[in-house]
Amino acid sequence: MNMILKGKVHKYGANVNTDEIIPARYLNSSDPEVLAKHCMEDIDKNFINKISKGDFVVAADNFGCGSSREHAPLALKACAISAVIANSFARIFHRNAINIGLPILESPQAVKALQNGDEIEVDLAEGTIKNIATGEVYIAQKFPEFMQNIIKAGGLLEYIRGDKKNVKKV
């Protein structure tokens, strides 16, 4: 499976929580377009105006900490962020991200080296992150094939709907 993503880095620090990703005052909607308009606005008021389709959020430790709301990864995906790269993720954010088909990668090496505005290329199948300008390649943990298939399908529900033969009967 070829899953190559390209875009620009938008870098943040540690402990970016779900209220910073999508403020609670917008949780009365689960409409992806509404969530996208307010994504990251409490941590970066100009975020939505700076990003382009396919860009990346890069952050330090514990990205997505806080509440267990699925709105946070949904907001990032809805504003066309192609993946989040961090040192580590809060467990519930990790699961929610995969469930909605938002790729996340843990790579302390990439987080340390990458800067705002760097152009990168991410190969999800291989778990590599390449800085296009410098040619440096950083390693992230590769997704298992079944998770790659969930992400490629656009999320867990889409995967199950589209691939009934892979769903085991209980």
Phi and psi in radians as a Rosetta constraint file:
Dihedral C 1 N 2 CA 2 C 2 CIRCULARHARMONIC -1.721 0.35
Dihedral N 2 CA 2 C 2 N 3 CIRCULARHARMONIC 1.936 0.35
Dihedral C 2 N 3 CA 3 C 3 CIRCULARHARMONIC -2.239 0.35
Dihedral N 3 CA 3 C 3 N 4 CIRCULARHARMONIC 1.333 0.35
Dihedral C 3 N 4 CA 4 C 4 CIRCULARHARMONIC -1.744 0.35
Dihedral N 4 CA 4 C 4 N 5 CIRCULARHARMONIC 2.227 0.35
Dihedral C 4 N 5 CA 5 C 5 CIRCULARHARMONIC -2.077 0.35
Dihedral N 5 CA 5 C 5 N 6 CIRCULARHARMONIC 2.478 0.35
Dihedral C 5 N 6 CA 6 C 6 CIRCULARHARMONIC -2.321 0.35
Dihedral N 6 CA 6 C 6 N 7 CIRCULARHARMONIC 2.467 0.35
Dihedral C 6 N 7 CA 7 C 7 CIRCULARHARMONIC 3.076 0.35
Dihedral N 7 CA 7 C 7 N 8 CIRCULARHARMONIC -2.992 0.35
Dihedral C 7 N 8 CA 8 C 8 CIRCULARHARMONIC -1.794 0.35
Dihedral N 8 CA 8 C 8 N 9 CIRCULARHARMONIC 2.602 0.35
Dihedral C 8 N 9 CA 9 C 9 CIRCULARHARMONIC -1.492 0.35
Dihedral N 9 CA 9 C 9 N 10 CIRCULARHARMONIC 2.377 0.35
Dihedral C 9 N 10 CA 10 C 10 CIRCULARHARMONIC -2.167 0.35
Dihedral N 10 CA 10 C 10 N 11 CIRCULARHARMONIC 1.882 0.35
Dihedral C 10 N 11 CA 11 C 11 CIRCULARHARMONIC -1.776 0.35
Dihedral N 11 CA 11 C 11 N 12 CIRCULARHARMONIC 2.424 0.35
Dihedral C 11 N 12 CA 12 C 12 CIRCULARHARMONIC -2.351 0.35
Dihedral N 12 CA 12 C 12 N 13 CIRCULARHARMONIC 2.988 0.35
Dihedral C 12 N 13 CA 13 C 13 CIRCULARHARMONIC -1.537 0.35
Dihedral N 13 CA 13 C 13 N 14 CIRCULARHARMONIC -2.666 0.35
Dihedral C 13 N 14 CA 14 C 14 CIRCULARHARMONIC -1.529 0.35
Dihedral N 14 CA 14 C 14 N 15 CIRCULARHARMONIC 2.775 0.35
Dihedral C 14 N 15 CA 15 C 15 CIRCULARHARMONIC 1.006 0.35
Dihedral N 15 CA 15 C 15 N 16 CIRCULARHARMONIC 0.698 0.35
Dihedral C 15 N 16 CA 16 C 16 CIRCULARHARMONIC -1.217 0.35
Dihedral N 16 CA 16 C 16 N 17 CIRCULARHARMONIC 2.004 0.35
Dihedral C 16 N 17 CA 17 C 17 CIRCULARHARMONIC -1.696 0.35
Dihedral N 17 CA 17 C 17 N 18 CIRCULARHARMONIC 2.982 0.35
Dihedral C 17 N 18 CA 18 C 18 CIRCULARHARMONIC -1.136 0.35
Dihedral N 18 CA 18 C 18 N 19 CIRCULARHARMONIC -0.489 0.35
Dihedral C 18 N 19 CA 19 C 19 CIRCULARHARMONIC -1.220 0.35
Dihedral N 19 CA 19 C 19 N 20 CIRCULARHARMONIC -0.501 0.35
Dihedral C 19 N 20 CA 20 C 20 CIRCULARHARMONIC -1.374 0.35
Dihedral N 20 CA 20 C 20 N 21 CIRCULARHARMONIC -0.564 0.35
Dihedral C 20 N 21 CA 21 C 21 CIRCULARHARMONIC -1.222 0.35
Dihedral N 21 CA 21 C 21 N 22 CIRCULARHARMONIC -0.833 0.35
Dihedral C 21 N 22 CA 22 C 22 CIRCULARHARMONIC -2.493 0.35
Dihedral N 22 CA 22 C 22 N 23 CIRCULARHARMONIC 1.870 0.35
Dihedral C 22 N 23 CA 23 C 23 CIRCULARHARMONIC -0.985 0.35
Dihedral N 23 CA 23 C 23 N 24 CIRCULARHARMONIC 2.487 0.35
Dihedral C 23 N 24 CA 24 C 24 CIRCULARHARMONIC -0.978 0.35
Dihedral N 24 CA 24 C 24 N 25 CIRCULARHARMONIC -0.493 0.35
Dihedral C 24 N 25 CA 25 C 25 CIRCULARHARMONIC -1.140 0.35
Dihedral N 25 CA 25 C 25 N 26 CIRCULARHARMONIC -0.207 0.35
Dihedral C 25 N 26 CA 26 C 26 CIRCULARHARMONIC -1.848 0.35
Dihedral N 26 CA 26 C 26 N 27 CIRCULARHARMONIC 0.150 0.35
Dihedral C 26 N 27 CA 27 C 27 CIRCULARHARMONIC -1.397 0.35
Dihedral N 27 CA 27 C 27 N 28 CIRCULARHARMONIC 0.017 0.35
Dihedral C 27 N 28 CA 28 C 28 CIRCULARHARMONIC -1.325 0.35
Dihedral N 28 CA 28 C 28 N 29 CIRCULARHARMONIC -0.014 0.35
Dihedral C 28 N 29 CA 29 C 29 CIRCULARHARMONIC -2.241 0.35
Dihedral N 29 CA 29 C 29 N 30 CIRCULARHARMONIC 2.490 0.35
Dihedral C 29 N 30 CA 30 C 30 CIRCULARHARMONIC -1.995 0.35
Dihedral N 30 CA 30 C 30 N 31 CIRCULARHARMONIC 0.249 0.35
Dihedral C 30 N 31 CA 31 C 31 CIRCULARHARMONIC -1.242 0.35
Dihedral N 31 CA 31 C 31 N 32 CIRCULARHARMONIC 2.060 0.35
Dihedral C 31 N 32 CA 32 C 32 CIRCULARHARMONIC -0.956 0.35
Dihedral N 32 CA 32 C 32 N 33 CIRCULARHARMONIC -0.629 0.35
Dihedral C 32 N 33 CA 33 C 33 CIRCULARHARMONIC -1.139 0.35
Dihedral N 33 CA 33 C 33 N 34 CIRCULARHARMONIC -0.706 0.35
Dihedral C 33 N 34 CA 34 C 34 CIRCULARHARMONIC -1.151 0.35
Dihedral N 34 CA 34 C 34 N 35 CIRCULARHARMONIC -0.799 0.35
Dihedral C 34 N 35 CA 35 C 35 CIRCULARHARMONIC -1.086 0.35
Dihedral N 35 CA 35 C 35 N 36 CIRCULARHARMONIC -0.720 0.35
Dihedral C 35 N 36 CA 36 C 36 CIRCULARHARMONIC -1.048 0.35
Dihedral N 36 CA 36 C 36 N 37 CIRCULARHARMONIC -0.675 0.35
Dihedral C 36 N 37 CA 37 C 37 CIRCULARHARMONIC -1.103 0.35
Dihedral N 37 CA 37 C 37 N 38 CIRCULARHARMONIC -0.408 0.35
Dihedral C 37 N 38 CA 38 C 38 CIRCULARHARMONIC -2.002 0.35
Dihedral N 38 CA 38 C 38 N 39 CIRCULARHARMONIC 0.128 0.35
Dihedral C 38 N 39 CA 39 C 39 CIRCULARHARMONIC -1.067 0.35
Dihedral N 39 CA 39 C 39 N 40 CIRCULARHARMONIC 2.251 0.35
Dihedral C 39 N 40 CA 40 C 40 CIRCULARHARMONIC 1.125 0.35
Dihedral N 40 CA 40 C 40 N 41 CIRCULARHARMONIC 0.186 0.35
Dihedral C 40 N 41 CA 41 C 41 CIRCULARHARMONIC -1.158 0.35
Dihedral N 41 CA 41 C 41 N 42 CIRCULARHARMONIC -0.440 0.35
Dihedral C 41 N 42 CA 42 C 42 CIRCULARHARMONIC -1.416 0.35
Dihedral N 42 CA 42 C 42 N 43 CIRCULARHARMONIC -0.257 0.35
Dihedral C 42 N 43 CA 43 C 43 CIRCULARHARMONIC -1.851 0.35
Dihedral N 43 CA 43 C 43 N 44 CIRCULARHARMONIC -0.414 0.35
Dihedral C 43 N 44 CA 44 C 44 CIRCULARHARMONIC -2.698 0.35
Dihedral N 44 CA 44 C 44 N 45 CIRCULARHARMONIC 1.640 0.35
Dihedral C 44 N 45 CA 45 C 45 CIRCULARHARMONIC -0.987 0.35
Dihedral N 45 CA 45 C 45 N 46 CIRCULARHARMONIC -0.474 0.35
Dihedral C 45 N 46 CA 46 C 46 CIRCULARHARMONIC -1.738 0.35
Dihedral N 46 CA 46 C 46 N 47 CIRCULARHARMONIC 0.156 0.35
Dihedral C 46 N 47 CA 47 C 47 CIRCULARHARMONIC -0.877 0.35
Dihedral N 47 CA 47 C 47 N 48 CIRCULARHARMONIC -0.938 0.35
Dihedral C 47 N 48 CA 48 C 48 CIRCULARHARMONIC -1.099 0.35
Dihedral N 48 CA 48 C 48 N 49 CIRCULARHARMONIC -0.453 0.35
Dihedral C 48 N 49 CA 49 C 49 CIRCULARHARMONIC -1.509 0.35
Dihedral N 49 CA 49 C 49 N 50 CIRCULARHARMONIC -0.312 0.35
Dihedral C 49 N 50 CA 50 C 50 CIRCULARHARMONIC -1.572 0.35
Dihedral N 50 CA 50 C 50 N 51 CIRCULARHARMONIC -0.449 0.35
Dihedral C 50 N 51 CA 51 C 51 CIRCULARHARMONIC -1.489 0.35
Dihedral N 51 CA 51 C 51 N 52 CIRCULARHARMONIC 2.699 0.35
Dihedral C 51 N 52 CA 52 C 52 CIRCULARHARMONIC -2.185 0.35
Dihedral N 52 CA 52 C 52 N 53 CIRCULARHARMONIC 2.759 0.35
Dihedral C 52 N 53 CA 53 C 53 CIRCULARHARMONIC -0.951 0.35
Dihedral N 53 CA 53 C 53 N 54 CIRCULARHARMONIC 2.250 0.35
Dihedral C 53 N 54 CA 54 C 54 CIRCULARHARMONIC 1.679 0.35
Dihedral N 54 CA 54 C 54 N 55 CIRCULARHARMONIC -0.091 0.35
Dihedral C 54 N 55 CA 55 C 55 CIRCULARHARMONIC -1.188 0.35
Dihedral N 55 CA 55 C 55 N 56 CIRCULARHARMONIC 2.976 0.35
Dihedral C 55 N 56 CA 56 C 56 CIRCULARHARMONIC -2.145 0.35
Dihedral N 56 CA 56 C 56 N 57 CIRCULARHARMONIC 2.508 0.35
Dihedral C 56 N 57 CA 57 C 57 CIRCULARHARMONIC -1.696 0.35
Dihedral N 57 CA 57 C 57 N 58 CIRCULARHARMONIC 2.269 0.35
Dihedral C 57 N 58 CA 58 C 58 CIRCULARHARMONIC -2.123 0.35
Dihedral N 58 CA 58 C 58 N 59 CIRCULARHARMONIC 2.304 0.35
Dihedral C 58 N 59 CA 59 C 59 CIRCULARHARMONIC -2.558 0.35
Dihedral N 59 CA 59 C 59 N 60 CIRCULARHARMONIC 2.915 0.35
Dihedral C 59 N 60 CA 60 C 60 CIRCULARHARMONIC -1.418 0.35
Dihedral N 60 CA 60 C 60 N 61 CIRCULARHARMONIC -2.296 0.35
Dihedral C 60 N 61 CA 61 C 61 CIRCULARHARMONIC -1.407 0.35
Dihedral N 61 CA 61 C 61 N 62 CIRCULARHARMONIC 2.637 0.35
Dihedral C 61 N 62 CA 62 C 62 CIRCULARHARMONIC 1.077 0.35
Dihedral N 62 CA 62 C 62 N 63 CIRCULARHARMONIC 0.694 0.35
Dihedral C 62 N 63 CA 63 C 63 CIRCULARHARMONIC -1.120 0.35
Dihedral N 63 CA 63 C 63 N 64 CIRCULARHARMONIC 2.354 0.35
Dihedral C 63 N 64 CA 64 C 64 CIRCULARHARMONIC 1.476 0.35
Dihedral N 64 CA 64 C 64 N 65 CIRCULARHARMONIC 0.341 0.35
Dihedral C 64 N 65 CA 65 C 65 CIRCULARHARMONIC -1.223 0.35
Dihedral N 65 CA 65 C 65 N 66 CIRCULARHARMONIC 2.958 0.35
Dihedral C 65 N 66 CA 66 C 66 CIRCULARHARMONIC 1.863 0.35
Dihedral N 66 CA 66 C 66 N 67 CIRCULARHARMONIC -2.447 0.35
Dihedral C 66 N 67 CA 67 C 67 CIRCULARHARMONIC -1.247 0.35
Dihedral N 67 CA 67 C 67 N 68 CIRCULARHARMONIC 2.909 0.35
Dihedral C 67 N 68 CA 68 C 68 CIRCULARHARMONIC -1.603 0.35
Dihedral N 68 CA 68 C 68 N 69 CIRCULARHARMONIC 0.296 0.35
Dihedral C 68 N 69 CA 69 C 69 CIRCULARHARMONIC -1.124 0.35
Dihedral N 69 CA 69 C 69 N 70 CIRCULARHARMONIC 2.395 0.35
Dihedral C 69 N 70 CA 70 C 70 CIRCULARHARMONIC -1.327 0.35
Dihedral N 70 CA 70 C 70 N 71 CIRCULARHARMONIC -0.239 0.35
Dihedral C 70 N 71 CA 71 C 71 CIRCULARHARMONIC -1.046 0.35
Dihedral N 71 CA 71 C 71 N 72 CIRCULARHARMONIC -0.552 0.35
Dihedral C 71 N 72 CA 72 C 72 CIRCULARHARMONIC -1.113 0.35
Dihedral N 72 CA 72 C 72 N 73 CIRCULARHARMONIC -0.991 0.35
Dihedral C 72 N 73 CA 73 C 73 CIRCULARHARMONIC -1.167 0.35
Dihedral N 73 CA 73 C 73 N 74 CIRCULARHARMONIC -0.526 0.35
Dihedral C 73 N 74 CA 74 C 74 CIRCULARHARMONIC -1.101 0.35
Dihedral N 74 CA 74 C 74 N 75 CIRCULARHARMONIC -0.714 0.35
Dihedral C 74 N 75 CA 75 C 75 CIRCULARHARMONIC -1.088 0.35
Dihedral N 75 CA 75 C 75 N 76 CIRCULARHARMONIC -0.758 0.35
Dihedral C 75 N 76 CA 76 C 76 CIRCULARHARMONIC -1.099 0.35
Dihedral N 76 CA 76 C 76 N 77 CIRCULARHARMONIC -0.787 0.35
Dihedral C 76 N 77 CA 77 C 77 CIRCULARHARMONIC -1.131 0.35
Dihedral N 77 CA 77 C 77 N 78 CIRCULARHARMONIC -0.707 0.35
Dihedral C 77 N 78 CA 78 C 78 CIRCULARHARMONIC -1.148 0.35
Dihedral N 78 CA 78 C 78 N 79 CIRCULARHARMONIC -0.506 0.35
Dihedral C 78 N 79 CA 79 C 79 CIRCULARHARMONIC -1.599 0.35
Dihedral N 79 CA 79 C 79 N 80 CIRCULARHARMONIC 0.295 0.35
Dihedral C 79 N 80 CA 80 C 80 CIRCULARHARMONIC 1.303 0.35
Dihedral N 80 CA 80 C 80 N 81 CIRCULARHARMONIC 0.393 0.35
Dihedral C 80 N 81 CA 81 C 81 CIRCULARHARMONIC -1.204 0.35
Dihedral N 81 CA 81 C 81 N 82 CIRCULARHARMONIC 2.244 0.35
Dihedral C 81 N 82 CA 82 C 82 CIRCULARHARMONIC -1.454 0.35
Dihedral N 82 CA 82 C 82 N 83 CIRCULARHARMONIC -0.455 0.35
Dihedral C 82 N 83 CA 83 C 83 CIRCULARHARMONIC -2.944 0.35
Dihedral N 83 CA 83 C 83 N 84 CIRCULARHARMONIC 2.804 0.35
Dihedral C 83 N 84 CA 84 C 84 CIRCULARHARMONIC -2.015 0.35
Dihedral N 84 CA 84 C 84 N 85 CIRCULARHARMONIC 2.317 0.35
Dihedral C 84 N 85 CA 85 C 85 CIRCULARHARMONIC -2.053 0.35
Dihedral N 85 CA 85 C 85 N 86 CIRCULARHARMONIC 2.222 0.35
Dihedral C 85 N 86 CA 86 C 86 CIRCULARHARMONIC -2.591 0.35
Dihedral N 86 CA 86 C 86 N 87 CIRCULARHARMONIC 2.927 0.35
Dihedral C 86 N 87 CA 87 C 87 CIRCULARHARMONIC -1.149 0.35
Dihedral N 87 CA 87 C 87 N 88 CIRCULARHARMONIC -0.727 0.35
Dihedral C 87 N 88 CA 88 C 88 CIRCULARHARMONIC -2.769 0.35
Dihedral N 88 CA 88 C 88 N 89 CIRCULARHARMONIC 2.813 0.35
Dihedral C 88 N 89 CA 89 C 89 CIRCULARHARMONIC -2.180 0.35
Dihedral N 89 CA 89 C 89 N 90 CIRCULARHARMONIC 2.589 0.35
Dihedral C 89 N 90 CA 90 C 90 CIRCULARHARMONIC -1.105 0.35
Dihedral N 90 CA 90 C 90 N 91 CIRCULARHARMONIC 2.475 0.35
Dihedral C 90 N 91 CA 91 C 91 CIRCULARHARMONIC -1.018 0.35
Dihedral N 91 CA 91 C 91 N 92 CIRCULARHARMONIC -0.806 0.35
Dihedral C 91 N 92 CA 92 C 92 CIRCULARHARMONIC -1.185 0.35
Dihedral N 92 CA 92 C 92 N 93 CIRCULARHARMONIC -0.618 0.35
Dihedral C 92 N 93 CA 93 C 93 CIRCULARHARMONIC -1.110 0.35
Dihedral N 93 CA 93 C 93 N 94 CIRCULARHARMONIC -0.744 0.35
Dihedral C 93 N 94 CA 94 C 94 CIRCULARHARMONIC -0.950 0.35
Dihedral N 94 CA 94 C 94 N 95 CIRCULARHARMONIC -0.883 0.35
Dihedral C 94 N 95 CA 95 C 95 CIRCULARHARMONIC -1.163 0.35
Dihedral N 95 CA 95 C 95 N 96 CIRCULARHARMONIC -0.767 0.35
Dihedral C 95 N 96 CA 96 C 96 CIRCULARHARMONIC -1.085 0.35
Dihedral N 96 CA 96 C 96 N 97 CIRCULARHARMONIC -0.680 0.35
Dihedral C 96 N 97 CA 97 C 97 CIRCULARHARMONIC -1.078 0.35
Dihedral N 97 CA 97 C 97 N 98 CIRCULARHARMONIC -0.845 0.35
Dihedral C 97 N 98 CA 98 C 98 CIRCULARHARMONIC -1.101 0.35
Dihedral N 98 CA 98 C 98 N 99 CIRCULARHARMONIC -0.741 0.35
Dihedral C 98 N 99 CA 99 C 99 CIRCULARHARMONIC -1.030 0.35
Dihedral N 99 CA 99 C 99 N 100 CIRCULARHARMONIC -0.549 0.35
Dihedral C 99 N 100 CA 100 C 100 CIRCULARHARMONIC -1.758 0.35
Dihedral N 100 CA 100 C 100 N 101 CIRCULARHARMONIC 0.030 0.35
Dihedral C 100 N 101 CA 101 C 101 CIRCULARHARMONIC 1.488 0.35
Dihedral N 101 CA 101 C 101 N 102 CIRCULARHARMONIC 0.435 0.35
Dihedral C 101 N 102 CA 102 C 102 CIRCULARHARMONIC -1.684 0.35
Dihedral N 102 CA 102 C 102 N 103 CIRCULARHARMONIC 1.983 0.35
Dihedral C 102 N 103 CA 103 C 103 CIRCULARHARMONIC -1.149 0.35
Dihedral N 103 CA 103 C 103 N 104 CIRCULARHARMONIC 2.399 0.35
Dihedral C 103 N 104 CA 104 C 104 CIRCULARHARMONIC -2.292 0.35
Dihedral N 104 CA 104 C 104 N 105 CIRCULARHARMONIC 2.472 0.35
Dihedral C 104 N 105 CA 105 C 105 CIRCULARHARMONIC -2.336 0.35
Dihedral N 105 CA 105 C 105 N 106 CIRCULARHARMONIC 2.371 0.35
Dihedral C 105 N 106 CA 106 C 106 CIRCULARHARMONIC -1.719 0.35
Dihedral N 106 CA 106 C 106 N 107 CIRCULARHARMONIC 2.094 0.35
Dihedral C 106 N 107 CA 107 C 107 CIRCULARHARMONIC -2.718 0.35
Dihedral N 107 CA 107 C 107 N 108 CIRCULARHARMONIC 1.524 0.35
Dihedral C 107 N 108 CA 108 C 108 CIRCULARHARMONIC -0.978 0.35
Dihedral N 108 CA 108 C 108 N 109 CIRCULARHARMONIC -0.588 0.35
Dihedral C 108 N 109 CA 109 C 109 CIRCULARHARMONIC -1.076 0.35
Dihedral N 109 CA 109 C 109 N 110 CIRCULARHARMONIC -0.795 0.35
Dihedral C 109 N 110 CA 110 C 110 CIRCULARHARMONIC -1.201 0.35
Dihedral N 110 CA 110 C 110 N 111 CIRCULARHARMONIC -0.740 0.35
Dihedral C 110 N 111 CA 111 C 111 CIRCULARHARMONIC -1.033 0.35
Dihedral N 111 CA 111 C 111 N 112 CIRCULARHARMONIC -0.745 0.35
Dihedral C 111 N 112 CA 112 C 112 CIRCULARHARMONIC -1.142 0.35
Dihedral N 112 CA 112 C 112 N 113 CIRCULARHARMONIC -0.695 0.35
Dihedral C 112 N 113 CA 113 C 113 CIRCULARHARMONIC -1.496 0.35
Dihedral N 113 CA 113 C 113 N 114 CIRCULARHARMONIC -0.596 0.35
Dihedral C 113 N 114 CA 114 C 114 CIRCULARHARMONIC -1.350 0.35
Dihedral N 114 CA 114 C 114 N 115 CIRCULARHARMONIC 2.575 0.35
Dihedral C 114 N 115 CA 115 C 115 CIRCULARHARMONIC -2.181 0.35
Dihedral N 115 CA 115 C 115 N 116 CIRCULARHARMONIC 2.817 0.35
Dihedral C 115 N 116 CA 116 C 116 CIRCULARHARMONIC -0.887 0.35
Dihedral N 116 CA 116 C 116 N 117 CIRCULARHARMONIC 2.333 0.35
Dihedral C 116 N 117 CA 117 C 117 CIRCULARHARMONIC 1.553 0.35
Dihedral N 117 CA 117 C 117 N 118 CIRCULARHARMONIC -0.234 0.35
Dihedral C 117 N 118 CA 118 C 118 CIRCULARHARMONIC -1.041 0.35
Dihedral N 118 CA 118 C 118 N 119 CIRCULARHARMONIC 2.462 0.35
Dihedral C 118 N 119 CA 119 C 119 CIRCULARHARMONIC -1.622 0.35
Dihedral N 119 CA 119 C 119 N 120 CIRCULARHARMONIC 2.234 0.35
Dihedral C 119 N 120 CA 120 C 120 CIRCULARHARMONIC -2.272 0.35
Dihedral N 120 CA 120 C 120 N 121 CIRCULARHARMONIC 2.817 0.35
Dihedral C 120 N 121 CA 121 C 121 CIRCULARHARMONIC -2.210 0.35
Dihedral N 121 CA 121 C 121 N 122 CIRCULARHARMONIC 2.214 0.35
Dihedral C 121 N 122 CA 122 C 122 CIRCULARHARMONIC -2.025 0.35
Dihedral N 122 CA 122 C 122 N 123 CIRCULARHARMONIC 2.246 0.35
Dihedral C 122 N 123 CA 123 C 123 CIRCULARHARMONIC -1.852 0.35
Dihedral N 123 CA 123 C 123 N 124 CIRCULARHARMONIC 1.780 0.35
Dihedral C 123 N 124 CA 124 C 124 CIRCULARHARMONIC -1.132 0.35
Dihedral N 124 CA 124 C 124 N 125 CIRCULARHARMONIC -0.645 0.35
Dihedral C 124 N 125 CA 125 C 125 CIRCULARHARMONIC -1.147 0.35
Dihedral N 125 CA 125 C 125 N 126 CIRCULARHARMONIC -0.620 0.35
Dihedral C 125 N 126 CA 126 C 126 CIRCULARHARMONIC -1.686 0.35
Dihedral N 126 CA 126 C 126 N 127 CIRCULARHARMONIC -0.289 0.35
Dihedral C 126 N 127 CA 127 C 127 CIRCULARHARMONIC 1.288 0.35
Dihedral N 127 CA 127 C 127 N 128 CIRCULARHARMONIC 0.650 0.35
Dihedral C 127 N 128 CA 128 C 128 CIRCULARHARMONIC -2.052 0.35
Dihedral N 128 CA 128 C 128 N 129 CIRCULARHARMONIC 2.604 0.35
Dihedral C 128 N 129 CA 129 C 129 CIRCULARHARMONIC -2.248 0.35
Dihedral N 129 CA 129 C 129 N 130 CIRCULARHARMONIC 2.100 0.35
Dihedral C 129 N 130 CA 130 C 130 CIRCULARHARMONIC -2.029 0.35
Dihedral N 130 CA 130 C 130 N 131 CIRCULARHARMONIC 2.234 0.35
Dihedral C 130 N 131 CA 131 C 131 CIRCULARHARMONIC -1.377 0.35
Dihedral N 131 CA 131 C 131 N 132 CIRCULARHARMONIC 1.988 0.35
Dihedral C 131 N 132 CA 132 C 132 CIRCULARHARMONIC -1.108 0.35
Dihedral N 132 CA 132 C 132 N 133 CIRCULARHARMONIC -0.676 0.35
Dihedral C 132 N 133 CA 133 C 133 CIRCULARHARMONIC -1.214 0.35
Dihedral N 133 CA 133 C 133 N 134 CIRCULARHARMONIC -0.724 0.35
Dihedral C 133 N 134 CA 134 C 134 CIRCULARHARMONIC -1.680 0.35
Dihedral N 134 CA 134 C 134 N 135 CIRCULARHARMONIC -0.350 0.35
Dihedral C 134 N 135 CA 135 C 135 CIRCULARHARMONIC 1.413 0.35
Dihedral N 135 CA 135 C 135 N 136 CIRCULARHARMONIC -0.058 0.35
Dihedral C 135 N 136 CA 136 C 136 CIRCULARHARMONIC -1.138 0.35
Dihedral N 136 CA 136 C 136 N 137 CIRCULARHARMONIC 2.463 0.35
Dihedral C 136 N 137 CA 137 C 137 CIRCULARHARMONIC -2.089 0.35
Dihedral N 137 CA 137 C 137 N 138 CIRCULARHARMONIC 2.309 0.35
Dihedral C 137 N 138 CA 138 C 138 CIRCULARHARMONIC -2.023 0.35
Dihedral N 138 CA 138 C 138 N 139 CIRCULARHARMONIC 2.615 0.35
Dihedral C 138 N 139 CA 139 C 139 CIRCULARHARMONIC -1.803 0.35
Dihedral N 139 CA 139 C 139 N 140 CIRCULARHARMONIC 2.372 0.35
Dihedral C 139 N 140 CA 140 C 140 CIRCULARHARMONIC -2.143 0.35
Dihedral N 140 CA 140 C 140 N 141 CIRCULARHARMONIC 2.805 0.35
Dihedral C 140 N 141 CA 141 C 141 CIRCULARHARMONIC -1.171 0.35
Dihedral N 141 CA 141 C 141 N 142 CIRCULARHARMONIC 2.245 0.35
Dihedral C 141 N 142 CA 142 C 142 CIRCULARHARMONIC -1.233 0.35
Dihedral N 142 CA 142 C 142 N 143 CIRCULARHARMONIC 2.452 0.35
Dihedral C 142 N 143 CA 143 C 143 CIRCULARHARMONIC -1.265 0.35
Dihedral N 143 CA 143 C 143 N 144 CIRCULARHARMONIC 2.431 0.35
Dihedral C 143 N 144 CA 144 C 144 CIRCULARHARMONIC -1.077 0.35
Dihedral N 144 CA 144 C 144 N 145 CIRCULARHARMONIC 2.724 0.35
Dihedral C 144 N 145 CA 145 C 145 CIRCULARHARMONIC -0.977 0.35
Dihedral N 145 CA 145 C 145 N 146 CIRCULARHARMONIC -0.720 0.35
Dihedral C 145 N 146 CA 146 C 146 CIRCULARHARMONIC -1.124 0.35
Dihedral N 146 CA 146 C 146 N 147 CIRCULARHARMONIC -0.604 0.35
Dihedral C 146 N 147 CA 147 C 147 CIRCULARHARMONIC -1.270 0.35
Dihedral N 147 CA 147 C 147 N 148 CIRCULARHARMONIC -0.624 0.35
Dihedral C 147 N 148 CA 148 C 148 CIRCULARHARMONIC -1.051 0.35
Dihedral N 148 CA 148 C 148 N 149 CIRCULARHARMONIC -0.689 0.35
Dihedral C 148 N 149 CA 149 C 149 CIRCULARHARMONIC -1.178 0.35
Dihedral N 149 CA 149 C 149 N 150 CIRCULARHARMONIC -0.660 0.35
Dihedral C 149 N 150 CA 150 C 150 CIRCULARHARMONIC -1.096 0.35
Dihedral N 150 CA 150 C 150 N 151 CIRCULARHARMONIC -0.810 0.35
Dihedral C 150 N 151 CA 151 C 151 CIRCULARHARMONIC -1.126 0.35
Dihedral N 151 CA 151 C 151 N 152 CIRCULARHARMONIC -0.784 0.35
Dihedral C 151 N 152 CA 152 C 152 CIRCULARHARMONIC -1.074 0.35
Dihedral N 152 CA 152 C 152 N 153 CIRCULARHARMONIC -0.605 0.35
Dihedral C 152 N 153 CA 153 C 153 CIRCULARHARMONIC -1.288 0.35
Dihedral N 153 CA 153 C 153 N 154 CIRCULARHARMONIC -0.301 0.35
Dihedral C 153 N 154 CA 154 C 154 CIRCULARHARMONIC 1.764 0.35
Dihedral N 154 CA 154 C 154 N 155 CIRCULARHARMONIC 0.107 0.35
Dihedral C 154 N 155 CA 155 C 155 CIRCULARHARMONIC 2.433 0.35
Dihedral N 155 CA 155 C 155 N 156 CIRCULARHARMONIC 2.998 0.35
Dihedral C 155 N 156 CA 156 C 156 CIRCULARHARMONIC -1.117 0.35
Dihedral N 156 CA 156 C 156 N 157 CIRCULARHARMONIC -0.799 0.35
Dihedral C 156 N 157 CA 157 C 157 CIRCULARHARMONIC -1.086 0.35
Dihedral N 157 CA 157 C 157 N 158 CIRCULARHARMONIC -0.770 0.35
Dihedral C 157 N 158 CA 158 C 158 CIRCULARHARMONIC -1.123 0.35
Dihedral N 158 CA 158 C 158 N 159 CIRCULARHARMONIC -0.657 0.35
Dihedral C 158 N 159 CA 159 C 159 CIRCULARHARMONIC -1.081 0.35
Dihedral N 159 CA 159 C 159 N 160 CIRCULARHARMONIC -0.817 0.35
Dihedral C 159 N 160 CA 160 C 160 CIRCULARHARMONIC -1.158 0.35
Dihedral N 160 CA 160 C 160 N 161 CIRCULARHARMONIC -0.757 0.35
Dihedral C 160 N 161 CA 161 C 161 CIRCULARHARMONIC -1.104 0.35
Dihedral N 161 CA 161 C 161 N 162 CIRCULARHARMONIC -0.638 0.35
Dihedral C 161 N 162 CA 162 C 162 CIRCULARHARMONIC -1.584 0.35
Dihedral N 162 CA 162 C 162 N 163 CIRCULARHARMONIC -0.213 0.35
Dihedral C 162 N 163 CA 163 C 163 CIRCULARHARMONIC -2.433 0.35
Dihedral N 163 CA 163 C 163 N 164 CIRCULARHARMONIC 1.096 0.35
Dihedral C 163 N 164 CA 164 C 164 CIRCULARHARMONIC -1.030 0.35
Dihedral N 164 CA 164 C 164 N 165 CIRCULARHARMONIC -0.514 0.35
Dihedral C 164 N 165 CA 165 C 165 CIRCULARHARMONIC -1.162 0.35
Dihedral N 165 CA 165 C 165 N 166 CIRCULARHARMONIC -0.350 0.35
Dihedral C 165 N 166 CA 166 C 166 CIRCULARHARMONIC -1.567 0.35
Dihedral N 166 CA 166 C 166 N 167 CIRCULARHARMONIC -0.044 0.35
Dihedral C 166 N 167 CA 167 C 167 CIRCULARHARMONIC -1.642 0.35
Dihedral N 167 CA 167 C 167 N 168 CIRCULARHARMONIC 2.089 0.35
Dihedral C 167 N 168 CA 168 C 168 CIRCULARHARMONIC -1.427 0.35
Dihedral N 168 CA 168 C 168 N 169 CIRCULARHARMONIC 2.403 0.35
Dihedral C 168 N 169 CA 169 C 169 CIRCULARHARMONIC -1.420 0.35
Dihedral N 169 CA 169 C 169 N 170 CIRCULARHARMONIC 2.454 0.35
